[in-house]
Amino acid sequence: MAWGGGALALLGAGYSLFSGLPLDFFHFDSEKGWWFLNLGRNFSYPTEAFYHLITILIYFCALTNRRRALLMLVFLMAISHPFTGVQYALIVFSWLLTERYIFKREDISLWNHLAGLFIVTGTLIYYLWFLPSFDAHRSLMQQWSLDWHLEITTIFGAYGIVALFAFSRLMQTDGFKLILGVPFNRFLLVCFIVSFALANHELFIPPKQPVHFTRGHIWLPLCLLALPAISRALFSLRKKVGKPVGTGLIIVACLLLLSDNISFYYHCYTNRTGLSIQKSHKAALEFIAGNLNPPTSLIFISNDLYLSFLSATYLPVLPLVGHWPTTPYQHLRLRQAKEIIKEGKIAPELGNRSFLFAITPNNAVFPLRSQSRLVMQNQDLSLFLYPRKALTHWP
């Protein structure tokens, strides 16, 4: 259960069934599940796996009262990711204030507050003032300012089950008092409140990809708060109906709770996901990297945007158009690349630079073909060096 649990796949299947549409488990799950609204999926994505390793360590330090290590981990998170860094800086600082001034914990020292304040302030200044002082980064922030938010149906489907069980604990006799009596539970509540507010910040301020604050960070505290109630409910069910039948029902219930992640990984297994590169394209780029040693000042341009994006993985070149969240002035660069490939027009701001063009298919019209030197060609791809006289040490 702690690996992931929601009802988005079941809701999507039910909606498809009753509306007469083709079966779609991801009708309510944003981007075919790639926003990772519960915990488990995040460990299939390397960068998110790293951030969630830090997250789990933060939770462990909060549970075991290791505040110095906790603050160091929050600092590491803050310098690692703009969204999650700000998120956990706010979470931990809010938790420290709550513990000291609402719950009167004397062991929360002034130095803890100052360290938390330093991390929060430094993080906000760095991401919201220092980096935007550079034109290139300011253009990136404009590209990030998207109204990607959670629909109400998605919220209920992703978090409804764990939220219901967490709420049931509060509704028990003295449940609210018992939960608030445990410092780690209070930490979990702060995690949920801050994360949920950030993931819905379009309600208060202009949106900056609100859904980026989800990534399992809303689901995880709710799940940990709900686990005792879920465990009691499952074992109570087994006790009422008998061990054999009860065990079978528990297995069925767990499969249903895991249906979101089961459907996600099945979809990934049966469908092309992420970015990929053709073998012939990869072979050409590896040949260039291994035999011709291009300089890092070379600008790479292709009429295949995926190839342009992945070129920096295989070659020490500068792709004119890379991955949009990390490419400043993306719209301008797309237009420049199109003008070069379609019209042979090189923008004045690109100066007297040398270019490596990857044109696919290999017989596609390329206006600068006569002014370029063919470096390599295979059944799918032609590589041209422009201008012809550039890098004369190349074959």
N, C-alpha and C positions, 0 to 999 in steps of 0.2 A: 504494500500500500504506500509506504513512504517513497517508493520509486516513482510513483505517479498515479493519479486517479482523478477522473472527471467524467462528465457525461456528454461531452461534445460529440463524440462519435455516435453515441446512441441517439442524441437529438438530431444529428444530421441524417442518420438512417431513417428515423421516424418521420422527419420532414419529407424526405425523398419518397417514402412509401405513401404517405397520405396526400402528397401533392402530385403524384404521378410522374415525378421527375426521375432521371437515372440515379442509381444509388450513389450517394455522395456523403461519406463519413466526415468530410471537412467543410460542410456547408456553413457551419458556425465557427470553425476553427481557422483563425487568420492565417493567410499565406500557406495553406495546406499543412498547418501545424508547425511551420518553421519559426514562429515566435516563441515556441517552447514555454507554454503557459504553466506547465508543471515541472517538477524537478528532473525526472529521469532523462528526458530528451536532451537536456543541456550537456550531458556527458558524451554525446555523440558529435559534438562540435568543439574542436580543440580549444579555441579561445574562450568559449563559454565554460568549458570544463575547467580551465584555469581559474576563471573568475568564481566559479562555484566551489572550487577547492578552497579558495580564500574565504568564501561565504561560510562554508561548513566550519572552517577553523575559527572564524569570528563567533559563530554560534557556540562552539565548544569553549572558547575563552569566556564568553558571557556566562555559560553554564557553570564553569569551574572558577569563576571570579578571578581570572587572570587579566586584569585591566591593562597592564603595561603591554602585554603581548597583543591584546585586542586592539589597542590604539595603533600599534605598529602595523598590524594587518590592515586596519582601515586606511592608514597612510599608503600602504602598498596598493590597495584597491583604488585609492584616489588618483594615483599616478599611472594606473593601468587602463582606466576606462572612464570617459567623461560622464556617461550616464550612471553606471553602477557606482562609480567613485563618489559622485555627489550624493547618490542615494544612501550609501552606507555611512558617509560622513554625517549626514543629517540624522540618520537613524541612531547612531551611537551617541552623538552629542545630545539629541533629544532624550535618549534613555538615561544618560548621566544626569541631566537636569531633573528629570522626573524622579529618579532614585533619591537624589540629594534633597530636593526641595519639596517634594510631595510625600515621599515615603520616608524621609528623614534618616537616610542612611549615612551615618557618621564616617563610615570607611571610604566614602567617595570624597577624595581629597580635592583641594583647590588645584593642585597640579593636574589631576585628571580632567577637570573642567578646562583649564588653560590649554592643555594638549588637544582636547576635543575642539575647543574654539579655534585654535591655530589651524587644525586640519580643515575644518569647515570653511573658515575664512580664506585660507590659502587656496583651497580647491575652487571656491567660487571666484576668487580674484583671477586665478590662473585660467580657468575655462571661460569665464564670462567677461573678463577685461583684458588680460594680457594677450592671450591668443587672438581675440578679435581685433587687436590693434594692428595686426598684419592683414593686408588686403586679401591675400590668398586664403587665409583661414576664415576671414569674414565671409568670403564667397562660399566656403564649405558649410558654414553655419546656416547660410541662407538656403543651401540645398538640403540641409537636414531639417529645416523648419516645415515639417509636413504634418498634416492632421491625420496621422495614423493612430486611431483610438479604438478602444474596446466597445463593441456594441453591447447593449444590456443583455441580450440573449447569450452572448459569448461569456459574459461575466458569470451569469447563473450556471451555464454549462461547465465552465472551467473550475469554478470555486464553490458551487452550490453544495456539493456533497460534504466536503470538508468543513465548510462554513456551518452547515446544519448541525453536524456532530459537535463542532466547537461551541456553537450556541446552546446546544442541549446541556453541555456541562455548566454553562452559566445559569441555566434555568433550574438546576437541582437545588436542593435546600442548602443555603449558604454557599452556592456554587461560585458566585461572583467574589465573595470574600475569600474562599479557599484558593481560587485561581490567582487573585491579586496578592495573596499572601506568599507567593513563591516568586522570588526576583526574576528567575528565568522566564516564567510565564509573562511577567510584565515586559521583559525584553521582546518576547514574541509578539505581544500586542502592539508595542511601538513599531516593530518591523512591519506588521500588517498595516497599521494606520498610515505610516509615512509612505510605504510603497504603494498602497491603494490610492492615496492622495496624488502622488506623483504620476501614477498611471492614468489618472483622470484629470490632469492639470489643465486640459483644454477647457474645463468648466470655469477656470479662474483667470487664466492668462493665455496669450497666443500659444498654440501648440508647437512643441518641439519633439515630435514622435512620441507621444505619451505611452504607446504600447512598448517602447523600448525599456520601460521601467518594470515590465512584467517578468519575463524570463524565469519564472518559477519563484520569484521573490515575494509575491503575494501568496502563492499556494503553500510554500514551505512552512511559514509560521502557523497558518491555519491548520495544516496537516498535523503538526506537532502538538498543537492545542487539542486537536480532535482525536488523536490516537487512543487515549484512554477510553473515550466513549465508544469508538469503533470497536476496540478490543472487547469491551464489556458486551456490546450488542451481539457480536459474532459468537462469543462463547456462551452467552445466555441463550442464543438460538440453538446452539448444539446441545445444550443441556435440556431444553424443552422437547426437542424432537428425537433425541437419542444420538449417541456418538456416530454411528455409521452414516445416517442420513444428514446429521448436522455437519459432519466433516465435508460431505459432498456439497452441501449448501454453502459452506464457507468457501470452498474452492470456486464454486460458481460466482459467488459474490465478489471474490478477489479478481476473477477474470473480468467481470463487469466493471469493477473499479479501475482495472488496468486497460480497459478497452480503447481508451484514447491513444495510449502509447503502442498497443498491439497493432491498431489500424495504421498508425503513423509509420512504424517500422516495416509493416507489410507493404505499404505504399512505396516506401523507399526501396524495398527489395525488388518490387515488380515494375518500377518506373524509373526512368532516368531522372536523377536529382542532382542539383548543384551544377557546377561548370565542368565541362570536359573538353578534351582536345583530341582531334583526329590523329591517328597514328602517323599519317604522312606529314601532318603539320608539325607534330612533335619531333619527328625524325629530322626535318629540315632545320628546326631551331636548335636541336642538339648538335647538328653538324656545324652550324655557325658558331655555337658556343665552344665546341671542342677543337675546331680547326682554324677559325679566322680571328678569334679573340677581338671582337669589336670594342671600340672605346665607349666609355660610359656617356660621352657627349652625343652619341648617335641617337636620333629620334626615330622611333619605330611607329609606323602607321600601317593600318590594314583596313580593308573593307569588311573584315570579319571582327566584330567588336569583342567577341569572346577571345579570339586570338590576340587582339590588341591588349586586352586585360591580362592574359596569361603570359604575354611575352616577357615581362619582367621576371617571371619565375625561371625562365630558361636562358635569358640573355642579359648581360649587363648594359641594357639600353634604357632610354627614357620613352615609354609609350606616350604618345600625344594624348590618347584617350585611354584612361585606366578605369578602375572600378569607381562608379560615380560618387560614393560617399568620401572617397579619398582623392578625387581629382578636382582641383580648384578650377573654376570657370568652365564647368563641364559643357554647358550649352555652346559656349564660344569654341571650345576645342572640337566638339562634334561638327560644328559648322566648318571650321578650318579643315578638318580631315576630309569632309565631304567635298569641299571645293578643290582640294588637291587631287583626290582620287577621281572625281567626276569631270573636273574642268581643267586640271593641271595648273591651278592658280594657287601660288604659295603666298600666304599672308606676309606683309612687310615685317611684322613683329617677330616672325620666325628667323629673320635675318639670313645670313649665309651659312646656315646649318647644313649638316649632312644628314641624309635620311636613309632608312632601310624600309622599303615598302614590301609588304607581304600581300600579294594579290591572289585571291581565290574566286573562281577557279583559275587555272593557270593560263587560260586563253581569254580572260576577261579584258574588256577594253580598258586601257590605262593610258591617258594622254601623255604622260611623261616617259613612256616606254623608250622612245628613240633617244631621249636625253639621259637615260639611266643605263647602268651596267647590270646585266643579268648575272647574279651570283650563283643561284641554284634554282633548279626546277624539278618537280616531280609530277605525278599524275594529278595532284590537287592544288598545287601551290607554286607560285613564282616569286622569288625573292630578288628585288632590284635595289641597287645602290645608287643614290642620287646625291650630287651630280656624278656624271660618268668618271670624272677625274679624281673624285674623292677617294681617300684611303687607297692609294696606289699599291700598297703592300698586299692588298687582297688579290686573290686570283681573278 
